Structure formats: C-alpha cells, structure tokens
C-alpha cells in the first residue's frame, strides 16, 4: 500500500506540525508502508534546517505553498491515497478545489488539521489594534468561524487530535462520520535523567548555578513569550540566582525579544538549536503560557515532549490544556490565567517551593503519555483508515 503525504509546512522544520508528520512517516515506514512525501518546495530547498522568515507571521507562505502543492497532487496516479496537512479549517478551500479538479482520478483525500479556527473572535479583535496588527489581522480573516461554513468539506476524512477541533468541525457542518479523532503520533524517546554530576556539568555549560525556567518555541505573541519575560522579571527579584532559558525556533521577532531581555542581562540564556532533553534536564519548569487556543499546533508538541521527559509545566487556562490535565485527578500541568504575568509568577513560586507537588505532576505526566500517546495504538488507527480506502471501503 502506498500513501502520499502532502504538506505546505516543510520549510518550518522546527515546528510541532513538521515533527508530528515526521513521526507519522517514520512509524508508517516501520510497518512497511510505502510513504511518499509531496511538498511544494524542491528537495534542495527542503534541506534548510533553521528558517527565519519575516513573512511567516502573515501566513501568506502557506497560501503560495498550498497552490504549488495542489498542482503537484493533481499529477498523482488514479485512486491514490493522499493525506494533506492543513494549518486549520480556514484553509480547507484548497482541498475542496483539489477534489473538484481531480474528480475523474478519484483520489482519496484525507485532511489532517494541525490547528483550529478562533473559538472567540471578539477576544482577539483588540490585538488587531496592538503592535501585533499583522499577526492577528490575517488570522482573523482566515481562521474565523464564518469562512469555513462557506466550504463543502468534500474530502473523504478529516483527522483531528483534540475534542475541541472535532466539535468545531461539527459546527461547520462536517459529517460526523468523516471526522476521525486520532492523537498525535509521538515516538520521541528521551534518555533517563542523567546523574546529578552530569546535570551539574551541563548547568555549568550555561553558567547556571541556581534554578532555571525554560521557554521553547516561536517568539510570537500568541505563544506567550512576552508574558514569560515579564513574569521572570518579577520572579527573579525573589530568586536572584534563577536563570531564564529562551530557546528560539527561528520564527518571530528576535530583535523585540532581545530588547525586552536587555535589562535582565546575564540572567537570560538565549539559544536557538538545542538538544531538548539536555535543556529539560537542567530546567526546573517549562513555561508555555499560550495566549489563545488557535495559531498553535494541537496538541502542542513541546508539552508532549515535556510530559514524555518528565518536567513540571506551567501553561495557561485555555480550552486545549483542559484536555491534557488533570489525568485521573492528578495535575499534569498548572494553568495560569492567559496573559497574566502575576498569576504565572505565583505558580512558578508554588512549583519551585513544593517539590512533592512537582514530583506528583511528573508521575502523572508519564502515566498520561503511556495511556494516550502510545505510538503503536495511534499508528494502528491511521493504518485502519488508510486500509479502508485502499480496499475500497
């Protein structure tokens, strides 16, 4: 059986969407499935590992890449199985057009949504008038709750990992039978926590002598990077030896962040390409204070990586994190109020001072990942779906 996988995000290699696809491809190949990647860019362009794109915030690259991708997919053999990753339902017009143009080839089109549309547009409108004008305006135009209702949603199946995405598709009029809730494929394995002496040496590598808080991801407003810096500025006044580790994905305004951390001087460690396991091993807490549910990969890859490694996490009180915690009555993460640096600072103090609470959280994370993100269980759901189209069901 051959499966084609199409993506317009191949350039953004340090993203959760790209990592999820790579895990899926890896697991399919382990089961002798012939997987062919279809991308908009040439192989030479795809070799780039670290991308800094000023236009990434505007989403326009996705449009141009998707148009190129559609022309490539049109040339696939008759009755091919093609799974296309889209940023959100706001982009589903592309697969509707693809179905229209390839009707005679009878392609089996499956859509994997990496994210969702804006649940509450009113809360985002104020950001249009802020310094994040470009970032939020284009997202409101594309990821609103009105635009998807104009589309046919005529692909054979739609894959989403979260309940909130599934409910949103139902509201958009998608046949419930077409919606497949399948968790992210997560097959990343971390080595066991290194010995205390090794951790000490790693800390010395970054000149860390006390506690360390970590942020990993895009330097974009929606990810909460501004909130992290403000909260750390407050927390460092009561824990002056604490360091903040900022690991940049390559997307976002690095100049703005450098300006914000300048007063903190040597208290901030700014990195780009990192070994996530190493960073987790020298950190006390991962900070992931998302501002909104949309404009992020679901489930956020960095949260799953943190759970798999075993590190206390503080995120925010948004809909998506409620699907990740609690687990059987135990917290897998703490939730601060969105955009509230005071609340985030308070939760940092709690986790730093309550070691038993942190240990219970890590234990719950491990159990959660074993139950819901076992790659063998998840890949079987994908195989069942692909085989149903391969066998003509």
KAFENHU-V886544 format. One record per run of one state. SS is the DSSP state (H for helix, E for strand, C for the rest). FROM is the first residue (numbers start at 0). LEN is the number of residues. If there is no record, write none. Layout:
SS&FROM&LEN / SS&FROM&LEN
This chain:
C&0&1 / E&1&6 / C&7&8 / H&15&15 / C&30&3 / E&33&6 / C&39&3 / H&42&4 / C&46&9 / H&55&3 / C&58&1 / H&59&15 / C&74&6 / E&80&6 / C&86&2 / H&88&3 / C&91&1 / H&92&9 / C&101&1 / H&102&3 / C&105&2 / E&107&6 / C&113&8 / H&121&7 / C&128&4 / H&132&10 / C&142&4 / H&146&4 / C&150&6 / E&156&4 / C&160&2 / H&162&9 / C&171&4 / H&175&3 / E&178&3 / C&181&14 / H&195&10 / C&205&6 / E&211&8 / C&219&1 / H&220&3 / C&223&1 / H&224&11 / C&235&7 / E&242&10 / C&252&1 / H&253&14 / E&267&4 / C&271&4 / H&275&6 / C&281&3 / E&284&3 / C&287&13 / H&300&9 / C&309&2 / E&311&5 / C&316&3 / H&319&4 / C&323&3 / E&326&1 / C&327&2 / E&329&1 / C&330&3 / E&333&3 / C&336&4 / H&340&13 / C&353&1 / H&354&18 / C&372&2 / H&374&16 / C&390&3
